[in-house]
Amino acid sequence: MPKLKTSRAAAKRFRKTATGFKRAQSHRRHILTKKPSKRKRQLRSGMMVHETDVNRVKQMLPNH
């Protein structure tokens, strides 16, 4: 049986935590001057992968 390979694209996008998988929030990279402080502050918090997508992420990250 061959080795299980980790999807490198998924490994760069998701991090395993004690309760699930953490993901980055979009719209936080550039053109921040026109966005209100409230919006930027809310984008700062880490997001978790939705429970319907957890099995898909686990399949892409078998060794995590």
C-alpha positions as a Markdown table, in Angstrom:
| # | Residue | x | y | z |
|---|---|---|---|---|
| 1 | Met | 0.0 | 0.0 | 0.0 |
| 2 | Pro | 1.5 | 3.4 | -0.9 |
| 3 | Lys | 2.1 | 6.2 | 1.5 |
| 4 | Leu | -0.6 | 8.7 | 2.2 |
| 5 | Lys | 0.3 | 12.0 | 0.7 |
| 6 | Thr | -0.6 | 15.4 | 2.3 |
| 7 | Ser | -2.2 | 17.9 | -0.1 |
| 8 | Arg | 0.4 | 20.7 | 0.0 |
| 9 | Ala | -2.2 | 23.3 | -1.0 |
| 10 | Ala | -4.4 | 22.3 | 2.0 |
| 11 | Ala | -1.4 | 22.2 | 4.4 |
| 12 | Lys | -0.7 | 25.8 | 3.6 |
| 13 | Arg | -4.3 | 26.9 | 4.1 |
| 14 | Phe | -5.4 | 24.9 | 7.2 |
| 15 | Arg | -4.0 | 24.4 | 10.7 |
| 16 | Lys | -5.0 | 21.6 | 13.1 |
| 17 | Thr | -6.2 | 22.8 | 16.5 |
| 18 | Ala | -7.6 | 20.8 | 19.5 |
| 19 | Thr | -11.2 | 21.4 | 18.4 |
| 20 | Gly | -10.9 | 21.2 | 14.6 |
| 21 | Phe | -9.2 | 23.0 | 11.7 |
| 22 | Lys | -8.5 | 26.7 | 11.6 |
| 23 | Arg | -8.5 | 28.7 | 8.3 |
| 24 | Ala | -7.6 | 32.2 | 7.3 |
| 25 | Gln | -10.2 | 34.9 | 6.6 |
| 26 | Ser | -10.3 | 36.6 | 3.1 |
| 27 | His | -10.3 | 40.3 | 2.4 |
| 28 | Arg | -7.5 | 41.1 | 4.8 |
| 29 | Arg | -4.4 | 41.3 | 2.5 |
| 30 | His | -4.5 | 44.6 | 0.7 |
| 31 | Ile | -6.5 | 47.8 | 0.1 |
| 32 | Leu | -7.1 | 48.1 | 3.8 |
| 33 | Thr | -7.3 | 51.9 | 3.9 |
| 34 | Lys | -10.8 | 52.1 | 2.5 |
| 35 | Lys | -12.2 | 49.5 | 4.8 |
| 36 | Pro | -13.7 | 50.6 | 8.1 |
| 37 | Ser | -11.9 | 49.7 | 11.4 |
| 38 | Lys | -14.8 | 47.6 | 12.5 |
| 39 | Arg | -14.6 | 45.4 | 9.5 |
| 40 | Lys | -10.8 | 45.0 | 9.8 |
| 41 | Arg | -11.2 | 44.2 | 13.4 |
| 42 | Gln | -13.8 | 41.5 | 12.7 |
| 43 | Leu | -11.6 | 40.0 | 10.0 |
| 44 | Arg | -8.7 | 39.7 | 12.4 |
| 45 | Ser | -10.2 | 36.8 | 14.4 |
| 46 | Gly | -9.4 | 33.3 | 13.2 |
| 47 | Met | -12.1 | 31.3 | 11.6 |
| 48 | Met | -12.8 | 27.6 | 12.0 |
| 49 | Val | -13.6 | 25.2 | 9.1 |
| 50 | His | -17.3 | 24.5 | 9.0 |
| 51 | Glu | -18.4 | 21.2 | 10.3 |
| 52 | Thr | -19.7 | 20.1 | 6.9 |
| 53 | Asp | -16.2 | 20.6 | 5.4 |
| 54 | Val | -14.1 | 19.0 | 8.2 |
| 55 | Asn | -14.2 | 15.5 | 6.6 |
| 56 | Arg | -12.9 | 16.9 | 3.3 |
| 57 | Val | -10.1 | 18.7 | 5.0 |
| 58 | Lys | -9.2 | 15.6 | 7.0 |
| 59 | Gln | -9.0 | 13.7 | 3.7 |
| 60 | Met | -6.5 | 16.2 | 2.3 |
| 61 | Leu | -4.5 | 16.2 | 5.5 |
| 62 | Pro | -4.2 | 12.5 | 6.5 |
| 63 | Asn | -1.2 | 12.9 | 8.7 |
| 64 | His | -2.5 | 15.7 | 10.9 |
